Amino acid sequence: MSKTMQSVQQTGTGGAETLYIGTSPKPLVKPTEVLIKVHFAGLNRADILQRQGKYPPPKGASNILGLEVSGTVVQVGRKVTNLTIGTRVMALLAGGGQAEFVAVDYRLVMPIPAPLNLTQAAALPEVFLTAYQALFFEGNTPKASRVLIHAGGSGVGTAAIQLAKAAQCTVFTTSSAGKIPACQHLGADVCIDYTSENFASVIAEHTKGKGVNLILDFIGAPYFAQNLQCLAMDGLLLMISVMGGVKLTETNLYPLLSKRLKLQGTTLRARSILYKEALINKFMEDIFPLFEQGKIHPVIDTVLDWHQIAEAHRYMEANKNTGKIILKISDP
Ligand SMILES: NC(=O)c1ccc[n+]([C@@H]2O[C@H](COP(=O)([O-])OP(=O)(O)OC[C@H]3O[C@@H](n4cnc5c(N)ncnc54)[C@H](OP(=O)(O)O)[C@@H]3O)[C@@H](O)[C@H]2O)c1
């Protein structure tokens, strides 16, 4: 068996032009890992940040880009008892997915829910687990809450809308105008075009001034004051990214006190395997039935051959995707 494989490589940190498909060592499989022959890999915003040198992989993770894959198990570590060669799976990764092969701990490998094909399976792990983690595992959102999901047309946003609607929440979204039909189609109740509307005013109007119980925020500093403004009493601002910036200026913090608000940040990639295992097990228990019944699905914008990796990055960086961009790596 060859000791090398093809993978996404970089000439150095920088723009999309630094990306190419090159040769790298095939991963060695540890006793608690399996080796997956990758068929499809999801592209995530984190890949762009890592490419730019702004988001290095956690200690011990592969330097190769790629946080989620679907594929076939081709080798099983000696301590793994629940997976066999030839099984089709999907997996959550801390890196290494945009390659012909990836080694991953067996606890981060999931079966593929029945109605989903391998392309859809590669669009699921990172964004659905992030959305589930934020809304329920960390956010403890009660059923029928009022929830504001920023970047509603993002990969994570399209997953979060569906999960929140499945929990009978009233869902508000923000996005650019072109992504509003997709948010509506996924069930969002009130879709706000952030380029032309003040989301706090729209929410005040629709909730008769009560506000929302939870905000899933990816934007950060530019939205902070408006976020505090539109949270209900005892509401939670859950931050999972800062795409719009990190520095606050002249923000009135008084609503944090007067409305007894909570502010929390969370990440997924750098968490321990034990945390991710607990998250995945709860996700499979709570959410897999919804995929199996066809009630929710990964939203895919585009599938590209992985040799078009630079084009895929440029497309995402230009905010053109609604839902996921998937890279085809090998035939199933
Ligand atoms: N904390 C975690 O563990 C975790 C895990 C996964 C992802 N994330 C983060 O979640 C975010 C979404 O990831 P993704 O892969 O789903 O992204 P994505 O599909 O690339 O979507 C991002 C969208 O956000 C909107 N956007 C970008 N900059 C904006 C700004 N300054 N103001 C308002 N909207 C903006 C754009 O849509 P419009 O056309 O609507 O502007 C863009 O298409 C990323 O920031 C990612 O890093 C965090």
The ligand as a Gaussian input file, in Angstrom:
#p B3LYP/6-31G(d) Opt

LIG

0 1
 N      -17.553000      28.453000      17.206000
 C      -17.557000      27.339000      16.467000
 O      -17.327000      26.263000      16.974000
 C      -17.883000      27.423000      15.015000
 C      -18.086000      26.237000      14.281000
 C      -18.439000      26.338000      12.929000
 C      -18.542000      27.586000      12.348000
 N      -18.288000      28.702000      13.082000
 C      -18.384000      30.031000      12.485000
 O      -19.697000      30.207000      12.029000
 C      -19.701000      31.107000      10.927000
 C      -20.462000      30.503000       9.794000
 O      -19.697000      29.454000       9.234000
 P      -20.123000      28.793000       7.848000
 O      -19.051000      27.852000       7.443000
 O      -21.494000      28.294000       8.007000
 O      -20.091000      30.120000       6.946000
 P      -20.552000      30.421000       5.456000
 O      -21.385000      29.326000       4.920000
 O      -19.349000      30.856000       4.736000
 O      -21.521000      31.700000       5.630000
 C      -21.109000      32.904000       6.182000
 C      -22.122000      33.994000       5.806000
 O      -22.120000      34.993000       6.801000
 C      -22.512000      36.234000       6.221000
 N      -21.556000      37.265000       6.629000
 C      -20.207000      37.255000       6.450000
 N      -19.660000      38.358000       6.972000
 C      -20.668000      39.079000       7.485000
 C      -20.746000      40.317000       8.182000
 N      -19.660000      41.045000       8.455000
 N      -21.964000      40.767000       8.598000
 C      -23.067000      40.045000       8.351000
 N      -23.064000      38.850000       7.686000
 C      -21.880000      38.381000       7.271000
 C      -22.514000      36.029000       4.700000
 O      -23.878000      35.896000       4.289000
 P      -24.764000      37.162000       3.806000
 O      -24.868000      37.030000       2.321000
 O      -26.049000      36.974000       4.504000
 O      -24.012000      38.402000       4.209000
 C      -21.784000      34.720000       4.541000
 O      -22.172000      34.007000       3.379000
 C      -18.237000      31.366000      10.582000
 O      -17.831000      32.581000      11.113000
 C      -17.518000      30.221000      11.256000
 O      -16.187000      30.551000      11.572000
 C      -17.968000      28.638000      14.395000

